[in-house]
Amino acid sequence: MLELRPNCELCDKDLPPDALDACICSYECTYCADCVETVLHNICPTCGGGFAPRPVRPRRSWREGLNLGLAYHPASQKRRYCQFTGGEIEAHVARIRHLKPEER
C-alpha cells in the first residue's frame, strides 16, 4: 500500500492524504503538481520516470469487517526531501525531457 508521504519533496508544501495536487512516480517519490509541471517537467529527479496523480485513501472503511482506510492505515508523517540540487535537476530534465515517459 502507498506510504502517502506528507510533503512535496522539492518545495516542502504539505500534501495531506486527501491532497488532489499530490503526484507520485512508480517509486512513490512525491511532489506537488506545481513542481511537477514547472520545475520537473514530468520527470522524476530520482528515477527519470513520469508522474501520476496520487490516489486518495478513504478516511474510513466502507466495507464492514475490513480494516481499511486512514483509521487503520494512516499516512506517513516522515517528511522527505529531494537529494539533488536545482542544477542537477535541471541537467537531468534537459537530458531526457525530449523522451515520452513510456520511452524512458
Secondary structure as the mmCIF struct_conf table of DSSP 4:
data_model
#
loop_
_struct_conf.conf_type_id
_struct_conf.id
_struct_conf.beg_label_comp_id
_struct_conf.beg_label_asym_id
_struct_conf.beg_label_seq_id
_struct_conf.end_label_comp_id
_struct_conf.end_label_asym_id
_struct_conf.end_label_seq_id
BEND BEND1 PRO A 6 PRO A 6
STRN STRN1 ASN A 7 ASN A 7
TURN_TY1_P TURN_TY1_P1 GLU A 9 CYS A 11
STRN STRN2 ASP A 14 ASP A 14
TURN_TY1_P TURN_TY1_P2 PRO A 17 ASP A 18
TURN_TY1_P TURN_TY1_P3 LEU A 20 ASP A 21
STRN STRN3 ALA A 22 ILE A 24
TURN_TY1_P TURN_TY1_P4 SER A 26 TYR A 27
STRN STRN4 THR A 30 CYS A 32
HELX_RH_AL_P HELX_RH_AL_P1 ALA A 33 THR A 38
TURN_TY1_P TURN_TY1_P5 VAL A 39 VAL A 39
BEND BEND2 LEU A 40 LEU A 40
TURN_TY1_P TURN_TY1_P6 HIS A 41 ASN A 42
TURN_TY1_P TURN_TY1_P7 PRO A 45 CYS A 47
STRN STRN5 ALA A 52 PRO A 53
HELX_LH_PP_P HELX_LH_PP_P1 ARG A 54 PRO A 58
BEND BEND3 ARG A 59 ARG A 60
BEND BEND4 ARG A 63 ARG A 63
TURN_TY1_P TURN_TY1_P8 GLU A 64 GLY A 65
BEND BEND5 GLY A 69 GLY A 69
TURN_TY1_P TURN_TY1_P9 LEU A 70 TYR A 72
BEND BEND6 HIS A 73 HIS A 73
HELX_LH_PP_P HELX_LH_PP_P2 PRO A 74 SER A 76
BEND BEND7 PHE A 84 PHE A 84
HELX_RH_AL_P HELX_RH_AL_P2 GLY A 86 ILE A 96
TURN_TY1_P TURN_TY1_P10 ARG A 97 HIS A 98
BEND BEND8 LEU A 99 LEU A 99
HELX_RH_3T_P HELX_RH_3T_P1 PRO A 101 GLU A 103
#
